[in-house]
Amino acid sequence: MKNIFASIAPKDVDVVLVSVPWTDTMMPLMAVAALKSVTIEAGKSCVGLDLNANIYDWTKTHPHQNKLADFFFNNTHYSEIEDDIFFLYKLYAETLLAHNPKIIGLSLLTYACQVSAKYICYFLRKLAPEVTIVVGGAGCFDTMEGNNFYAHDLLESGLIDYYIRGDGERVWQEFLKGNYTYPGINSSDWLQLSNNDLESLPYPDYDDYNFNLYEVAAICLIGSRGCVRTCTFCDIIEHWTKFSYRSGEHIFQEMLLQNKRYGIRNFKFQDSLINGNLKEYKKLLQLLASHNEKNPENSFTWSSYFIFRPEAQFDESWWKLTAKSGAWRLVVGVESLSENIRHHMGKKFSNEDIEFSLRMAKKYGLKFLFLMITGYVTEVQADIDFAEQWYKDHAEEYRDVIKIQLGGTLGVMPNTWLDRNKKDLNVVVFGPPYQHWNNTVTGSNPKQRALWQKHLFKVCQDLGYTLVDAIDNHYILELLINEKN
Amino acid sequence: MKKINQSSVELFFDFVGIDNSYMNLSIINGEEVIEVSPQDKQKVILSIEFPTEIILDISGKNMNVDTVVNEAGKIILDKHISLTKIIVDRVVVPDYFLQKWPQVNDITTPYFGFNGSVKLRFNEPNSFYWLLKTKQ
């Protein structure tokens, strides 16, 4: 295996921060950049590497891509990949240690990073036992607000020295000061950042990112934490119980600065939604639209998670301004095309609202990525038939407007409304993985839902829609289809 | 810096005796022989070099008196030693692997209720490969 980290030049620093594989994304992961700036502000020298990007790039063309995915997710052993895995993690650890750090911080975005983190710590401990190892991120925990058995076990066995939970920036500041009893360090309790806290943080530092690695070179940023909706399947609202946000002006200043630093004009918001607070959203749109008008040679574009709102709340003037501000793709958790399912989920928009949003997007040149859940707890064959017809009815007019991500079917995650009410919903969960559940009344089971997903995928593909074809979804669907129910 | 094939192995044993009488356990690691005193949940830390094989030498069981059965023929007390946990280079090995790893002639078991030898095989170039296979 060639050294996929060979382009990284080592320099002596106090702290190395790094993203842990495996996250299926073509975008930069921003946690490392956000924490790097906090580290520099604390007076420590630091390198912040998004090595997930190098590994994602390598995985995409690997001859045993599915086996790698199975290994990253489940630690499943395959002799065909064991040499590559060995050299991958060894090289990864050596690349970090070449900077002679005193502290290494590993950022785990999702649970799919847990296997890798364990083996990376194994190599780090073997090669440099004196280095302090800290892990953090949602991936250290079973779910966003779930158990911390994984992190606790790593701590107990001595593979790590500390784990960090919750809004990492403030906790990391305290950690670097040596305040190891601060909430969120080796504990389940943590303090949520307020609006003022969010605005007091330094802007993320992407100096060490290789933007050539990404399919889309974009600067990532966060405008808020939490959500204004309370969807039944979502655990974000359990993690961030309050919606906190930055002002439109503050966000715009960051975009200006990052554009000056890196010459990148494309931005990706990583929070749950950009239009949670309409007042601040409008302010941001106005600033961006004005900037774009005055700077046609350096105009900004952006994409973000976004919620559909009824026309009464979000009329044509909003869509027009959204387009003028440089929006190019809005990622919307539509989840289902059946109104009754969306109503059950807590999604507060109708099919007429979708139609209006589509008309506006077409008119103003905006693009949507529809995030869909196949196989909600109340979903039956008739809903799949309805979805199929909907895609057929809208293909001609909107196939160029809508990109679709059909996902890996519904997971009933702990710490969600669905999980708390599963008995009343006739749902029996036998996971993890959290896609492992049956509905004892409708007969919905993992295999059926995976087949529904594959069917709709084929329908949409044949109709000419663009679909997100994620490696991890392939893996999950095959797992579900081949399972005995 | 340690060589990549040098590893730390932590073995956890549980000794079950009868009337404060326990079986004897010697761990043979190359030329090193460690006598393990019969205390509950005994932990032994070894330094090994992959690939290698560790021998557990077990003795001190009188088959006539150290297995007590009731009138129905059911064993109610049995003097034995169990291997309860293993950690290699700080990585905890899955419990189910323990069931199929310690080799006693043609069978595998972590329950040692006999006099004889048990082989613990570390038959990979280094602990990383060995740990990978514990998930097989």
Chai-1 contact restraints between the chains, C-beta under 6 A:
chainA,res_idxA,chainB,res_idxB,connection_type,confidence,min_distance_angstrom,max_distance_angstrom,comment,restraint_id
A,N75,B,K135,contact,1.0,0.0,6.0,A-B,restraint_1
A,H77,B,L132,contact,1.0,0.0,6.0,A-B,restraint_2
A,H77,B,K133,contact,1.0,0.0,6.0,A-B,restraint_3
A,H77,B,K135,contact,1.0,0.0,6.0,A-B,restraint_4
A,H77,B,Q136,contact,1.0,0.0,6.0,A-B,restraint_5
A,E82,B,L132,contact,1.0,0.0,6.0,A-B,restraint_6
A,F86,B,F128,contact,1.0,0.0,6.0,A-B,restraint_7
A,Y122,B,D89,contact,1.0,0.0,6.0,A-B,restraint_8
A,Y122,B,V91,contact,1.0,0.0,6.0,A-B,restraint_9
A,R125,B,R90,contact,1.0,0.0,6.0,A-B,restraint_10
A,S157,B,R90,contact,1.0,0.0,6.0,A-B,restraint_11
A,S157,B,V92,contact,1.0,0.0,6.0,A-B,restraint_12
A,G158,B,R90,contact,1.0,0.0,6.0,A-B,restraint_13
A,L159,B,R90,contact,1.0,0.0,6.0,A-B,restraint_14
